Amino acid sequence: MNKFYITTAIDYVNGKPHIGHALEKIQADVLARYHRIKGDDVFFLTGTDEHGVKIFRAAERENKDVQDFVNENAEYFKQLKDVLNLSWDGFIRTTDQKNHWPGVQKLWQKLLDSGDIYKKKYNGLYCVGCESFKTEKDLIDGKCLDHQKEPETVEQENWFFKLSKYQKEIELRIRNDELRIIPESRKNEILSFIESGLEDISFSRPKKDLPWGIPVPNDAQQVMYVWCDALANYITAVGYGNETEQFKKLWPADLQVIGKDILRFHAAIWPGILLSAGLPLPKSIFVHGFISVEGQKMSKSLGNIVDPVSLAKKYGTDALRYYLLREIPSYDDGDFSLRKFEDRYSADLANGLGNLVARTVTLGEKISPVKFDFSIDIEPEVKKVCNDFYKEYESSLSEIKLHEALINVWGLISFADKYINDKKPWEVKDEEQFKKIMTNSGYLLGVILNLVEPFLPEAGEKIRKQIWFSESSINFKKGDNLFPRLS
């Protein structure tokens, strides 16, 4: 078996998850399920980022103990597993002193042994929202572009990491696709950033300013900054701290799924850390865009944060998964509106896949089980169309164009609908002819089921109870509608 280790970014627990968090987890889940179906040995990791100034201040504002605060919010993210029907194998928390901290402190020591960590006084502009230092060129009218706030001026003595030392090597690895960045536009973006010059980065904060974090080894006055702490989760979660067999088997990651706002961290800083520690770089990084809401950026101040939990409860998990995977282009930003969501639900799910399953199974149940010989009974055109759609589907998934893969599936659904409409089995009196039509209709539905299952696992499970294949027969048994029509 080929191993396939896939990770998402870990989520910051200063609030509850929103629809943007859901998008990334669902994208990764589709790829994990797809590789399991292919027979790969899959490990799917996600988790939560629980240290930093923003967390500490958020807990203070709510008059809560900071550990209680992160425990409460981390639970909301863990609950997404059931809400979104996610199949992750591991969930890492950066406050986990048993599984995360030892690996982080070991990694710090590796970098120190490589001569890549040093201490110096520093005066810089710090954005609390981004949890990072900024230069003047990063600001627009003196404000952080993402948070529209002026950064704080910070003067302190910190530990620094020699990221500049690894600039040429990082650039080479990305340019020759040893570290593949998907899509190509993001590869070009990060190469441009690296070519402008990588500076050494602040790797710690004084404990007096940030009492909430992992202690720096042999320096009780400092705590680790986000880079060595949060980014290390991808290796600590699979046993780096203890050099387990699992770590040796799984690392490097085959695919890391992240948002476009943290590309620099994952494609510049993270590779630098790994090179310093003598560890392999991940094989690929997939970078997705953001979700706006009816054309506006999601924000608490606008009151337009979309809750994935309430959507899943009202419309069903698969309906939410379908919208995010089909409506949001995998490589670009996309938009959410309730009207578009309901339009997709009605047109593609209730009247599309759901209707096809209902009509095929209702007709097929009359003669179930249907004996068939694949080499004789499946029409050449049906075989060819299925093969053509499958090739396009595979190509789309290999390039992580999930929305295009779904377009292919729904193309096959349209073909299957047209096949039934053209053949009109309800008008056929000849039993053999009726059997042949239903054999081909059942075969089409079986192929559609295999293609749709990674995307809509709940629907896939329900379809398998209504149509299943034995050695030489197709079995039909009518069940409940997959997607009830909206009232």
C-alpha positions in Angstrom: 0.0 0.0 0.0 1.1 3.5 -0.8 1.0 5.8 2.3 -0.8 9.2 1.9 -0.3 11.6 4.8 -2.5 14.7 4.4 -2.8 17.7 6.8 -4.9 20.8 7.2 -3.7 24.0 8.9 -4.5 24.0 12.6 -7.2 26.4 13.5 -6.8 29.3 15.9 -9.2 28.9 18.8 -10.0 32.5 19.7 -13.6 31.9 18.5 -16.0 29.3 17.0 -15.4 27.8 13.5 -16.9 29.5 10.5 -17.6 28.4 7.0 -14.0 29.1 5.9 -12.8 26.5 8.4 -15.3 24.1 7.0 -14.1 24.5 3.4 -10.6 23.5 4.2 -11.5 20.5 6.3 -14.0 19.2 3.7 -11.5 19.7 0.8 -8.9 17.6 2.7 -11.5 15.0 3.7 -12.5 14.4 0.0 -8.9 13.8 -0.9 -8.4 11.5 2.1 -11.5 9.5 1.2 -10.5 9.3 -2.5 -7.1 7.9 -1.6 -8.6 5.4 0.8 -10.9 4.2 -2.0 -7.8 3.9 -4.2 -6.3 1.6 -1.6 -3.7 3.9 -0.1 -2.8 3.8 3.6 -4.2 7.2 4.6 -3.5 9.4 7.7 -5.5 12.6 7.8 -4.5 15.2 10.4 -6.1 18.4 11.6 -6.1 20.2 15.0 -6.0 23.5 16.8 -3.5 26.3 17.5 -3.9 27.3 21.1 -1.0 29.7 22.1 -0.2 33.3 21.4 -1.1 36.9 22.4 -4.4 36.9 20.7 -5.6 33.8 22.6 -4.3 35.2 25.9 -6.1 38.5 25.4 -9.3 36.9 24.2 -9.4 34.8 27.4 -8.8 37.9 29.5 -11.6 39.8 27.8 -14.0 37.0 28.7 -12.6 36.7 32.3 -11.7 33.1 31.7 -8.7 31.0 32.7 -6.8 30.7 29.4 -6.6 26.9 29.5 -10.4 26.6 30.1 -10.9 29.1 27.3 -8.9 27.0 24.7 -10.4 23.8 26.0 -13.9 25.1 25.4 -13.2 26.5 21.9 -11.1 23.5 20.8 -14.2 21.3 21.5 -16.2 23.3 18.9 -13.5 22.4 16.3 -13.5 18.8 17.3 -17.2 18.6 16.9 -16.8 19.4 13.2 -15.9 15.8 12.7 -19.5 14.7 13.2 -21.1 17.9 11.8 -19.2 17.8 8.5 -18.8 14.0 8.4 -15.0 14.3 8.4 -12.8 11.2 8.4 -9.7 12.5 10.1 -7.3 10.1 11.9 -5.6 12.5 14.2 -6.4 15.8 16.0 -3.5 17.7 17.5 -3.7 20.5 20.1 -0.7 22.7 20.7 -1.4 22.8 24.4 -1.0 19.0 24.5 2.1 18.6 26.8 2.4 14.9 26.2 2.2 14.6 22.4 3.1 18.1 21.1 5.5 19.8 23.5 8.3 17.2 23.6 8.5 17.3 19.8 8.6 21.1 19.6 11.3 21.3 22.2 13.3 18.6 20.4 12.9 20.6 17.1 14.1 23.8 18.8 17.2 21.9 20.1 17.9 20.6 16.6 17.8 24.1 15.2 20.1 25.3 18.0 22.5 22.5 17.3 22.6 23.6 13.7 23.7 27.0 14.7 20.5 28.6 13.3 19.0 30.1 16.5 20.6 33.2 18.0 19.5 36.0 20.4 19.3 39.7 19.7 17.5 42.9 20.6 14.7 43.8 18.2 12.5 46.8 17.5 9.6 46.1 15.2 5.9 46.4 14.3 3.8 43.6 15.6 0.2 42.8 14.4 -1.6 40.9 17.1 -4.3 39.8 14.7 -1.7 38.2 12.4 0.5 37.1 15.3 3.5 38.3 13.3 5.9 41.1 12.8 5.4 43.5 9.9 7.6 45.7 7.8 6.6 49.1 6.4 6.1 47.5 3.0 3.6 45.1 4.4 1.3 48.0 5.6 -1.2 50.1 3.7 -1.6 53.6 5.1 0.2 52.3 8.2 -2.3 49.5 8.8 -2.3 45.7 8.4 -4.2 44.9 5.2 -6.0 41.9 6.8 -7.0 43.5 10.1 -7.2 47.2 9.3 -5.3 48.1 12.5 -2.0 49.8 13.1 0.5 47.3 14.5 2.0 47.8 17.9 5.6 48.9 18.2 7.5 46.2 20.1 11.1 46.5 21.5 12.5 43.3 23.1 15.2 40.8 23.1 14.2 37.6 21.3 15.6 34.4 19.9 15.8 34.5 16.0 16.0 31.8 13.4 18.4 32.1 10.4 15.8 31.8 7.7 17.9 33.8 5.3 20.5 31.0 5.4 18.1 28.7 3.6 16.7 31.1 1.0 18.5 29.6 -2.1 17.7 26.0 -1.1 14.0 26.7 -0.5 13.7 28.6 -3.8 15.4 25.7 -5.6 13.1 23.0 -4.1 10.0 25.0 -5.0 11.2 25.9 -8.5 11.9 22.3 -9.4 8.7 21.0 -7.8 10.5 19.0 -5.2 8.1 21.0 -3.0 5.2 21.3 -5.3 2.9 24.3 -4.8 -0.6 24.0 -6.1 -1.9 26.0 -8.1 0.9 27.4 -10.3 -0.2 31.0 -9.5 0.6 30.4 -5.8 4.0 28.9 -6.8 4.8 32.0 -8.7 3.6 34.2 -5.8 5.8 32.5 -3.2 8.8 32.4 -5.6 8.5 36.2 -6.1 8.3 36.7 -2.3 11.4 34.5 -1.7 13.4 36.3 -4.5 12.7 39.6 -2.7 14.8 38.3 0.2 14.1 36.2 3.2 14.9 37.8 6.5 15.7 36.0 9.8 12.6 35.7 11.9 11.7 36.3 15.6 11.4 32.9 17.1 10.4 33.7 20.7 8.7 36.3 22.9 9.6 37.4 26.5 7.5 35.6 29.0 6.6 38.9 30.7 4.8 39.9 27.5 3.4 36.5 26.7 3.0 34.1 29.6 1.0 31.7 27.5 3.2 29.4 25.4 5.8 26.6 25.3 8.9 27.5 27.3 12.1 27.9 25.4 14.6 25.2 26.5 17.3 26.6 28.8 15.7 30.1 28.8 13.0 30.5 31.4 12.4 34.1 30.4 11.2 33.3 26.9 8.4 31.3 25.3 8.4 30.0 21.8 6.8 32.0 19.1 4.2 30.5 16.7 6.7 29.3 14.0 8.4 26.5 16.0 5.2 25.8 18.0 2.3 25.7 15.6 4.1 24.6 12.4 5.7 21.7 14.2 2.3 20.1 14.8 2.6 18.3 11.4 5.5 16.2 12.8 4.7 16.1 16.5 1.2 14.7 15.9 2.7 11.6 14.3 5.4 11.0 16.9 8.4 13.2 16.0 9.2 13.8 19.7 9.7 10.1 20.3 10.9 9.1 16.8 8.1 6.6 16.6 7.6 4.1 13.7 4.6 6.1 12.7 6.7 9.2 12.2 9.3 7.3 10.1 6.5 5.8 8.0 4.4 9.0 7.5 6.8 11.9 7.2 7.2 13.7 4.8 3.6 14.7 4.3 2.2 14.0 0.9 -0.1 17.0 0.9 -0.6 20.0 3.2 -3.9 21.9 2.7 -3.8 25.6 3.7 -5.4 29.0 3.0 -3.7 31.6 0.9 -3.1 33.9 3.8 -0.5 31.5 5.4 1.3 30.5 2.2 4.5 32.4 3.3 4.6 30.5 6.6 4.2 27.1 5.0 6.3 27.5 1.9 9.1 29.7 3.2 9.4 29.4 7.0 8.4 25.8 7.4 10.8 24.5 4.8 13.6 26.5 6.4 12.9 25.0 9.8 12.8 21.5 8.2 16.1 22.0 6.3 17.8 23.2 9.5 16.5 20.2 11.4 17.7 17.8 8.7 14.1 16.6 7.9 12.5 16.1 4.5 10.2 18.7 3.1 6.5 18.0 2.4 5.9 16.8 -1.1 3.0 19.2 -2.0 1.2 22.2 -0.6 -2.3 22.9 -1.9 -3.5 26.6 -1.4 -7.2 27.4 -1.4 -8.9 30.8 -1.5 -11.3 32.6 0.8 -15.1 32.7 1.0 -16.9 36.0 0.9 -20.6 36.3 1.9 -22.8 37.9 -0.8 -19.7 39.7 -2.1 -18.5 41.0 1.3 -15.6 39.8 3.4 -16.7 37.8 6.4 -16.2 39.7 9.6 -17.7 40.0 13.1 -18.2 43.7 12.7 -20.4 43.2 9.6 -22.3 40.4 11.4 -22.0 38.1 8.4 -20.1 35.1 9.8 -21.7 32.0 8.4 -22.0 29.1 10.9 -21.5 25.7 9.2 -23.1 23.9 12.1 -26.5 25.5 11.6 -26.4 25.0 7.8 -25.6 21.3 8.2 -28.4 20.9 10.7 -31.0 22.6 8.5 -30.0 21.3 5.0 -27.9 18.2 5.8 -24.1 17.7 5.9 -23.9 16.6 2.2 -25.7 19.7 1.0 -23.1 21.9 2.7 -20.3 19.8 1.5 -21.6 19.9 -2.1 -22.0 23.7 -2.1 -18.6 24.4 -0.8 -16.9 21.9 -3.1 -18.9 22.8 -6.3 -19.6 26.5 -5.9 -16.2 27.6 -4.5 -13.4 27.2 -7.2 -10.6 25.1 -5.7 -7.9 27.5 -6.7 -9.7 30.8 -6.1 -11.9 32.8 -3.9 -15.7 32.0 -3.9 -18.9 33.5 -2.6 -21.6 32.2 -0.3 -25.2 33.2 -0.4 -28.2 31.4 1.0 -30.1 31.9 -2.3 -27.3 30.2 -4.3 -27.1 27.5 -1.7 -30.8 26.7 -2.0 -30.6 26.9 -5.8 -27.8 24.4 -5.9 -29.6 22.1 -3.4 -32.8 22.1 -5.5 -31.2 21.8 -9.0 -28.2 19.6 -8.4 -29.1 17.5 -5.4 -32.9 17.1 -5.1 -33.7 17.3 -8.8 -30.4 15.9 -9.9 -28.7 13.1 -8.0 -31.7 12.4 -5.7 -34.2 12.2 -8.6 -31.9 9.9 -10.7 -31.5 7.5 -7.8 -35.2 7.4 -7.1 -36.3 6.8 -10.6 -33.6 4.2 -11.4 -34.2 2.2 -8.2 -38.0 2.4 -8.5 -37.9 1.0 -12.0 -35.2 -1.5 -11.2 -36.9 -2.9 -8.1 -39.6 -4.4 -10.3 -37.2 -7.0 -11.7 -34.5 -7.1 -8.9 -32.1 -8.8 -8.8 -31.1 -8.3 -12.5 -28.6 -10.8 -13.8 -26.1 -9.4 -16.2 -22.8 -10.0 -18.1 -20.7 -6.9 -18.2 -19.0 -7.9 -21.5 -22.3 -8.4 -23.3 -25.1 -6.4 -21.6 -23.4 -3.0 -21.1 -23.8 -0.9 -24.2 -20.5 0.2 -25.9 -21.6 3.9 -25.7 -22.4 3.6 -22.0 -19.0 2.0 -21.4 -17.2 4.7 -23.4 -19.0 7.6 -21.7 -18.3 6.2 -18.2 -14.6 5.7 -19.1 -14.3 9.2 -20.5 -15.9 10.9 -17.5 -13.8 8.8 -15.2 -10.6 9.9 -16.9 -11.6 13.5 -16.6 -12.6 13.0 -12.9 -9.2 11.4 -12.2 -7.3 14.2 -13.9 -9.2 16.8 -12.0 -8.5 15.1 -8.7 -4.8 14.7 -9.5 -4.7 18.5 -9.9 -6.9 19.1 -6.9 -9.6 20.8 -9.0 -12.4 19.4 -6.8 -15.1 21.6 -8.4 -14.2 20.3 -11.8 -14.3 16.7 -10.6 -17.9 17.4 -9.4 -18.8 19.0 -12.8 -17.7 15.7 -14.4 -19.8 13.6 -12.0 -22.9 15.8 -12.7 -22.2 15.5 -16.4 -22.5 11.7 -16.0 -25.7 12.2 -14.0 -27.1 14.2 -16.9 -26.1 11.5 -19.3 -27.8 8.8 -17.1 -31.0 11.0 -16.9 -31.0 11.4 -20.7 -30.4 7.7 -21.2 -33.5 6.9 -19.1 -35.6 9.6 -20.8 -34.6 8.4 -24.3 -35.2 4.7 -23.6 -38.5 5.3 -21.7 -38.4 2.0 -19.9 -41.9 2.6 -18.4 -43.3 2.2 -21.9 -41.3 -1.0 -22.8 -43.4 -4.2 -22.8 -40.6 -6.6 -23.8 -39.1 -8.1 -20.6 -35.6 -8.6 -22.1 -35.5 -5.1 -23.4 -36.6 -3.7 -20.1 -34.0 -5.7 -18.3 -31.3 -4.4 -20.7 -32.3 -0.8 -20.1 -32.3 -1.2 -16.3 -28.9 -3.1 -16.4 -27.3 -0.1 -18.2 -29.1 2.4 -15.9 -28.0 0.5 -12.9 -24.4 0.3 -14.2 -24.4 4.1 -14.7 -25.7 4.7 -11.2 -23.0 2.4 -9.8 -20.3 4.4 -11.5 -21.8 7.7 -10.3 -21.9 6.3 -6.8 -18.2 5.4 -6.9 -17.3 8.9 -8.1 -19.6 10.9 -5.8 -18.8 9.0 -2.6 -15.7 10.9 -1.5 -17.6 14.1 -1.9 -21.0 13.1 -0.4 -20.2 10.2 1.9 -23.7 10.2 3.6 -25.5 10.1 0.2 -23.1 7.4 -0.9 -23.9 5.2 2.0 -27.7 5.7 1.4 -27.3 4.9 -2.3 -25.4 1.7 -1.5 -28.5 0.5 0.5 -30.6 1.1 -2.6 -28.4 -0.4 -5.3 -25.6 -3.0 -4.9 -23.7 -5.4 -7.1 -22.9 -9.0 -6.6 -20.8 -11.2 -8.9 -23.2 -11.1 -11.8 -26.3 -9.2 -10.7 -27.5 -5.7 -9.8 -29.8 -5.4 -6.8 -32.4 -2.6 -6.4 -34.3 -1.7 -3.3 -36.1 1.6 -3.0 -35.4 3.8 0.0 -36.0 7.3 1.3 -35.3 10.3 -0.9 -31.7 11.4 -0.6 -32.4 15.1 -0.7 -36.0 16.1 0.3 -37.3 19.0 -1.6 -37.2 22.4 0.2 -40.5 23.6 1.4 
